[in-house]
Amino acid sequence: MHANIASMDLATRILIVDDDKGLRSLISEFLEKHGFQTRTAADTSAMRALLAAEDFSLIVLDVMMPKEDGLTALRSLVGSGAPPVIMLSAVGSDIDRIVGLEMGADDYLAKPCNPRELLARIRTVLRRRQAAQPAAVESAPAGNGIEPAGEEANSGCNLRFAGWRMDLGLRLLFDPEGGLIALSDGEFRLLRAFAEHPRRVVTRDQLLEWSRGEDSDHYDRAIDVQLSRLRRKLAAEQSNAGQELIRTVRNEGYLFVPQVMRD
């Protein structure tokens, strides 16, 4: 095991939400053998109580549960500052996976799953989050389209474009009217990748690396789902009719159109 992965495991607490007691115990014991701390919940009510009382780095959430199902619970988690979510489902078709990703899940795994595969997925999602944390706007090279905002430019806490504001510290997005826009962790990282490289054509592979880290699978279709969802959210909230923020450049990639400033 690499040293950086080991240290990440020891500092990481995972919340496992599943109505199957045996499966909860199996996953919990397996993850703890690999250095993670775990807590378990039998339903979404218990999940919310634990989230209110403790900090977690990731949630493993079952889809099919009595009372409130996992997808409904996921909808309330996205954009609320909750940790990334890996969905588990006995229904493993491509359509169901896409639905889960569309709703904001960071990954989706069919049941029954190999615990080692779940472990690998957890590490991958955590690496993506970890890789995104140190990415700083203030270190962006000159000429990338980002214009500093006077002497306060080194703070780098906010990115502003076309009336929108991204709070990088709190990981929040505000529309031109000041309303909070609900973004999943993956959507926020993707938008940040665009905003840190404005007014230049970027490829899908570059977006994958910047938003998901060097360990990302360049054939991972999740980013396509996140990009489609992000564009819809930006378009739905854009007050200036006809102003396109993310433009597709045929056969080349994508262009983040507006000028970006930081403060």
C-alpha positions in Angstrom: 0.0 0.0 0.0 1.3 3.4 -0.9 2.1 5.7 2.0 -0.3 8.5 0.9 -3.1 6.0 0.6 -2.4 4.5 4.0 -2.4 8.0 5.7 -5.6 8.9 3.9 -7.3 5.7 5.1 -6.3 6.3 8.8 -7.8 9.8 8.7 -11.0 8.8 6.9 -14.4 8.0 8.4 -17.0 6.3 6.2 -20.7 6.2 6.8 -22.4 3.0 5.5 -26.2 3.2 5.0 -28.0 0.0 4.1 -31.1 -1.8 5.5 -29.3 -5.2 5.3 -27.6 -5.7 8.6 -25.3 -8.5 7.4 -24.1 -6.4 4.5 -23.5 -3.3 6.7 -21.4 -5.5 9.0 -19.5 -7.1 6.1 -18.6 -3.8 4.5 -17.8 -2.1 7.8 -15.4 -4.9 9.0 -13.7 -5.1 5.6 -13.0 -1.3 5.5 -11.8 -1.2 9.1 -9.3 -4.0 8.3 -7.9 -1.6 5.7 -7.5 1.3 8.1 -10.8 3.2 7.7 -13.1 4.3 10.5 -16.7 3.4 9.9 -20.2 4.1 11.2 -23.4 2.4 10.0 -27.0 3.3 9.6 -30.0 1.1 8.8 -32.0 3.9 7.2 -31.8 7.5 6.0 -33.2 8.9 9.3 -30.3 7.3 11.2 -27.9 8.5 8.5 -29.1 12.2 9.0 -28.7 11.9 12.7 -25.1 10.7 12.3 -24.3 13.4 9.7 -25.6 16.0 12.2 -23.4 14.7 15.0 -20.2 13.7 13.2 -18.0 14.5 10.2 -17.6 11.9 7.5 -15.4 11.8 4.4 -17.7 9.6 2.3 -21.1 7.9 2.3 -21.8 4.5 0.9 -25.6 4.6 0.3 -27.9 1.8 -0.7 -30.6 2.6 -3.3 -33.4 0.2 -2.3 -34.4 0.8 1.3 -37.8 1.0 3.0 -39.5 4.3 3.8 -37.1 6.7 2.0 -35.0 5.2 -0.7 -31.4 6.1 -1.4 -32.0 8.2 -4.5 -34.5 10.4 -2.6 -32.0 10.9 0.2 -29.3 11.6 -2.3 -31.3 14.5 -3.7 -31.3 16.2 -0.3 -27.6 15.6 0.2 -26.4 17.1 -3.0 -25.3 20.8 -2.6 -25.8 20.7 1.1 -22.1 20.4 2.0 -22.5 16.6 2.5 -19.5 14.4 1.7 -19.3 12.5 -1.7 -21.6 9.6 -2.1 -21.1 6.1 -3.7 -24.4 4.4 -4.4 -25.0 0.7 -4.1 -27.9 -0.9 -5.9 -29.2 -4.4 -6.7 -30.3 -2.9 -10.0 -27.1 -2.4 -12.0 -28.2 -1.4 -15.5 -26.6 1.5 -17.4 -29.8 3.5 -17.2 -29.9 3.2 -13.4 -26.3 4.1 -13.1 -26.8 7.2 -15.2 -29.8 8.2 -13.1 -27.8 7.9 -10.0 -24.9 10.0 -11.5 -27.4 12.5 -12.9 -28.8 13.0 -9.4 -25.3 13.8 -8.0 -23.7 10.5 -6.9 -19.9 10.4 -7.3 -19.9 6.8 -8.2 -22.4 3.9 -8.6 -21.7 0.2 -7.9 -24.0 -2.8 -8.6 -24.8 -5.3 -5.8 -23.6 -7.8 -5.0 -20.2 -6.2 -5.2 -16.7 -7.4 -4.4 -15.6 -5.6 -1.2 -12.2 -5.0 -2.8 -13.9 -3.2 -5.7 -15.8 -1.0 -3.3 -12.6 -0.3 -1.5 -10.9 0.7 -4.8 -13.9 3.0 -5.7 -13.8 4.6 -2.3 -10.1 5.4 -2.6 -10.6 6.7 -6.1 -13.4 9.1 -5.0 -11.3 10.3 -2.0 -8.2 10.8 -4.2 -10.3 12.9 -6.6 -11.5 15.0 -3.7 -8.0 15.3 -2.3 -6.5 16.2 -5.6 -9.0 19.0 -6.1 -8.3 20.6 -2.7 -4.8 22.0 -3.3 -5.6 23.3 -6.8 -5.2 27.1 -6.2 -6.3 29.8 -8.6 -3.6 32.1 -7.3 -0.9 29.8 -8.7 -2.4 29.9 -12.2 0.2 31.0 -14.8 -0.1 34.4 -16.4 -2.0 34.6 -19.6 -4.6 32.0 -18.7 -7.4 34.5 -18.9 -7.9 35.1 -15.1 -7.5 38.7 -14.1 -6.4 39.5 -10.6 -8.6 41.9 -8.6 -6.0 44.4 -7.2 -4.0 43.8 -4.1 -6.4 41.3 -2.7 -5.7 38.9 -5.6 -3.6 36.5 -3.5 -6.6 35.6 -1.3 -8.1 33.6 -4.2 -11.2 32.8 -2.2 -13.7 33.6 -4.9 -14.0 33.3 -8.7 -16.4 35.7 -10.4 -17.7 35.4 -14.0 -20.7 36.9 -15.8 -22.3 37.8 -12.4 -21.7 34.4 -10.9 -19.6 33.8 -7.8 -17.8 30.6 -6.8 -16.7 30.5 -3.1 -13.7 28.1 -3.3 -13.3 27.8 0.5 -16.9 26.8 1.2 -17.3 25.1 -2.2 -20.5 27.1 -3.1 -21.9 28.6 -6.3 -24.1 31.7 -6.3 -26.0 32.8 -9.4 -26.1 36.5 -10.6 -29.1 37.1 -8.3 -27.3 35.8 -5.2 -29.1 32.5 -5.1 -27.3 29.4 -4.0 -27.1 26.7 -6.7 -27.0 23.1 -5.7 -24.0 21.4 -7.2 -22.6 17.9 -6.5 -18.9 17.7 -5.6 -18.1 16.5 -9.1 -20.0 19.3 -10.7 -18.3 21.9 -8.5 -14.9 20.5 -9.3 -15.7 20.4 -13.0 -16.9 24.1 -13.0 -13.8 25.1 -11.1 -11.6 23.4 -13.8 -13.4 25.5 -16.4 -13.2 28.7 -14.4 -9.5 28.3 -13.7 -8.8 27.8 -17.5 -11.1 30.4 -19.1 -11.2 31.6 -22.7 -9.1 28.7 -24.0 -10.2 25.4 -25.7 -9.7 22.5 -23.3 -10.1 18.8 -24.0 -12.2 16.2 -22.2 -9.0 14.5 -21.0 -7.8 17.8 -19.5 -11.0 18.3 -17.7 -10.8 14.8 -16.3 -7.3 15.4 -15.0 -8.1 18.8 -13.5 -11.4 17.8 -11.9 -10.8 14.2 -11.0 -7.0 13.9 -10.6 -4.3 12.1 -12.4 -5.7 8.7 -11.4 -8.9 9.3 -13.3 -9.9 6.8 -16.0 -10.0 8.7 -19.3 -12.8 6.5 -20.4 -15.0 7.3 -17.4 -18.3 8.5 -18.7 -19.3 10.0 -15.4 -17.8 13.3 -16.4 -20.0 13.4 -19.5 -23.0 13.1 -17.3 -21.7 15.8 -14.9 -20.9 18.1 -17.8 -24.4 17.8 -19.2 -26.0 18.3 -15.8 -23.8 21.3 -15.0 -24.6 23.0 -18.3 -28.3 22.6 -17.7 -28.0 24.1 -14.2 -26.1 27.1 -15.5 -28.5 27.6 -18.4 -31.5 27.3 -16.1 -30.2 30.0 -13.7 -28.6 32.3 -16.3 -30.4 35.7 -16.0 -28.8 37.1 -19.2 -30.7 35.4 -21.9 -28.6 33.9 -24.7 -25.3 34.2 -22.8 -23.6 30.9 -23.1 -21.0 30.0 -20.4 -19.7 26.7 -21.7 -19.3 26.4 -25.5 -18.6 23.1 -27.4 -15.8 23.5 -29.9 -16.4 20.8 -32.5 -13.7 18.1 -32.7 -11.6 20.0 -30.2 -13.2 20.3 -26.8 -14.9 23.0 -24.7 -14.4 26.7 -24.1 -15.4 28.6 -20.9 -16.6 31.8 -22.5 -16.7 34.6 -19.8 -13.9 36.6 -18.3 -13.0 35.3 -14.8 -11.7 37.4 -11.9 -10.7 36.4 -8.5 -10.9 38.2 -5.1 
